[in-house]
Each structure stands twice: as structure tokens, then as C-alpha cells.
Amino acid sequence: MTLSFFDQFMSPVYMGVPLIALALTLPWLLFPTPTHRWLNSRLLTLQGWFINRFSYQLLMPLNTGGYKWAMIFASLMIFLISLNMLGLLPYTFTPTTQLSMNMGFAVPLWLATVIIGVRNQPTIALGHLLPEGTPTPLIPVLIIIETISLFIRPLALGVRLTANLTAGHLLIQLIATAA
């Protein structure tokens, strides 16, 4: 069976079931579950210690207003780390190489930051649409251009991330094939 180098990025299917669903649910099985015991097992203690240290390192540079984002950031980072670690295993599929997954994470988080920025500080958020010192005749055109660039940003960053991951995997496969 002759395969091309790009076949490694196809979403694998086994008996009609897409394996991306399995790859996305596997990291959630590794998260600790609450227990009613006084003492936890070693695995739960280790997971709790790791999550606490990870959250501490993540929130150390932030002010107290950013602490409300702690849970979503920590869970998202741990989820992505476990997905990428899953991709290191041989004959496994890394879902983060798919554009749909990258866009699925990028668009809601981008939209949340834009909406919260406009809600909390509307003058500063709208001030980014017009560079300082713009000549008066160019103001309407620049507002339209900056608005379009604001809406294209998550798409451009998602495509760049997917292209970089794809290029890295292709390079590894080319080197492995040559060796």
C-alpha cells in the first residue's frame, strides 16, 4: 500500500468510528475525580500537586483580576499538554494537527476576550481600531481595515499554528524516511 507523506494528517477511522473522538476523551479520563475519603491515593495526590503547582506558575505574573480565568486556563493547558503527549506515542493520532480543533479553541477564546474587552473598557477597545495621529480623510477607511483585521486574526493564527505543526511532523517523517 503506497501512502503519501500527507496521509499521516488524515483523521483516522476505525470501523466507521472517527478516532478523534477517542483521542479527545482520553485526557479527560486522566483528570482527578472527587472522592469522599479522608486520604487520597498516590495518583490523586500527585495530580492535585501538579495542578496546584501548574496553576500557581500560570497565575504568578497576573494581577488578582485575572484569577477568575484560572480554572479555564489551567484546564485548557493541561488538556492540550495531555493531547500533545498522547501524540508522542507511536501509531497514535494528534488531534491538534487538525485545523478544525485549533479553530474550535481559537474562535471562542478570541470572541470572549473581544467581548469582555469591549464590555469592560469600551474606549480603549475601540481605540485600537484607529491608530494615533491618523489623518482625518483616512479615518473611515482605517476603521474598516482594522475591524476586518480584528475578525481575521483567529483564522490567521489558527492556520499558522496548523501549518507549523504540519511542517514539523512532515520534517520528522522525511528525516525518518531518509534514515
N, C-alpha and C positions, 0 to 999 in steps of 0.2 A: 504494500500500500504506500503510495507516494504522497507525502504531505508537504505543504509549503511551510515556510517559516511563520506565516501569519495564522496558521491553523491553531497554534497554541493560545490565541486570544479569542477563539470561538467559545461561546458559553456551552459547556459540556452538558449532554443529556444522557441519562441512563434509564432505559425502559420507559421513555416518554416523560420522565420527571426531570426538570431542569435542576442541575446540581448547585446552581447559585442559591437556591432556597436553603439547601442543606448547609452551604458554606456560610450563609448569613445567620443561621440559627445556632451553629456550633459555638461561637464565642459566648452567646447568652447562657449556654449551659455551664460555662466556666465561672460565671459570676456567683458570688456567695448568696445563699438563701438564708432568710432569717430563721433562727432557731429559738426554742424556749428553754434551752438548757443553760445552766449556770456557767459551764465551761464549754468552750468550742473545741472542735477538732484542730489538729495542726494545720490542715489545709485552710480552714476558715480563718484561723488566726493569722496565717501568712497572707491570705488575700486581704484581710482587713488592714493589716500593717501596710501592705503595698498600696492599697487605695488611699489610706490616710497620708502616707508619705508623698504619693503622687499628687494628691490634691493640695498638700502643703507647698510643694515645689511649683505647682501651677499657679497658685494664688499669691505666692510671696511678692511678686512685683506689682500686684494690683492693689488699689485702694479698697476700702470697705464697701463701696457701692458696687464693685464688681463681684462681690462674694455671692450675690444671688445667682450668678451664672455658673457657680462652682460645679453643681451636680451635672448639668448638661455638658460642660466642657470635659469634666473628668470621665464621664461615661462615654462620651464620643471618642475621646483619645484612647481610652482603654479598649473600646470596641475596634477602632481602626488598627491599633497595635496588634491585637489578637488576630484580626483578619490577615494582616500582613505577615505575622508569624506563621499562620496557617499556610500561607503561600510558599513558605520556605521548605515545607515537606515535599518529598518527591511525589510526582504524579498527582498533585493537588491543583486546584484552581484558585487563583487570587481574584476575588471579585472587584478589588479596587482598580483593576486594569480596564474595567468597563466604563464607558462614558456615562451610561445611564446611572450607575451608582455614584459617580463623582458629582453629576449634576443633581442627583437626588439629595445629596448632602449640601451642595453649594447653594442652590437656589433658596431653600427655606431659611438657612442661616443668614444669607445675604439680605433677604427680604426682611427678616426680623431686625437686623441691625439698621437698615434704612428706615423702617417704620418707627423703631424706638428713637433713632436719632432725630427724625422729623417731629416726633411727639414731644420729646424732652427738650430739645434745643432747636426750634424751627429756624431761627435766624441764622445760626451757624451752619445748619444742614443745607439750607437754601443758599447760603453764601458761597458754598463750594461750587455752585453751578455757574458762577460768574467770577472770573479771575480779577484780581485787583488792578486798577488802572486801565480798564478796557475802554476804548473809545466808544462814544455814545452810539454811533451808527451800527457798531458790531454787536451790541448787547443782545438783541433778539436772536441773532444767528448763533452766538456763542452759548446762549442758554439752551437752545435746541440741540447743539452739538454735545454739550456737557450732559444733558439729560439722556441722550442716546448712548453716550459712553458709559453712563452710570448703569443703564439697563443691560448693556452688552458685557459688562465686567464679569459676572459669574460664568457666562458662557465661555468667554475667552480664557478665564483661569481654569475652568474645568477641562477644556480641550487641551490646554498646555500641560496640565497635570497628567492627563491620559496619554498624551503624546510622549512625555518624558518617561513615564512608566513603560510604555510600549517599546520605546527606543532602548531602554535599559534591558528589558527582557530579550529583545532581539539581539542585542550585542552579546549577552550571555550565551544565547543559543548559537550564534555564529562562532563564537570562540570555542564552545563545546563541540560543535560540529567539526571545526578545523583541527582540534586536538584529537 
